[in-house]
Amino acid sequence: MDFITISVKCDAELSDVIIAELFEIGFDSFQEFDDGFEGSCEETAFKEIGVEEILKRYPSATFTIKEQERINWNEEWEKNYDPIVVDDRCQVRATFHKANTAFEYDILVNPKMSFGTGHHATTYQMLSYQMNLDHQGKKVLDVGTGTGILAIMASKRGASQIVATDIDDWCIENSAENFSLNEIDDIQLVKGEIGVVEKADFDIIIANINKNVLMDQIREYSSRLAANGFLLLSGFYKEDVDDLLGEAKAHGLAKQNETEKDRWAMLALSKPKP
């Protein structure tokens, strides 16, 4: 299925506002840059009038809209990228890359999309933190799983039960394929937003999305997190940390750690016992 991409040039503060409004009309994937952002949605969900109405309210922003075919990221990666190495312990590679037994964790992906393969600083930080967080026998929820790479790491780290969600058909298809490549058959894959996941006591919740979605859903994560459980968040800039911490505190979550790479940040939060 084709999709629509909008490229917006504006300052960082305005980016957050426009992204939030585009999210409300169906755009579900965003990548932020120093001078703006790109957003995308399925062609069937595109509302041109709605986009134009939003952008008219912000005359300082400039934008372009274009229709694109799905890119074969497997071909792109084979031509342009090497395997990703995280902390000298984990290798993320495609099937055409050679295996290397020197790594503690070897993750195979069929890269049908660029985001979520480990090239992006947010995914890299999440993988790095997961490798130092006890998953053994834990119940894990991966919200917005994308390529499924973080759920795969949870499985390799010994999680006993894993639920992975996404709202995008392509992500569901790609993550299922990647679970199979890694010979993992016990991850429950669910299409939909966080609300489709029954409230339960997850020991670890992982959400690598974007600031606006995280701000909106932190209360949902907290309601599904066990006492002494961990919530890992990424997909936002270091300048956004204070806003996310404020929202987290309002829902009973406390900061445990923070990392930063290439201006992108990751937060590890915990839910203290009552």
Order of alpha helices (4+ residues) and beta strands (2+ residues): beta-alpha-beta-beta-alpha-beta-alpha-beta-beta-beta-alpha-beta-alpha-beta-alpha-beta-beta-alpha-beta-alpha-beta-beta
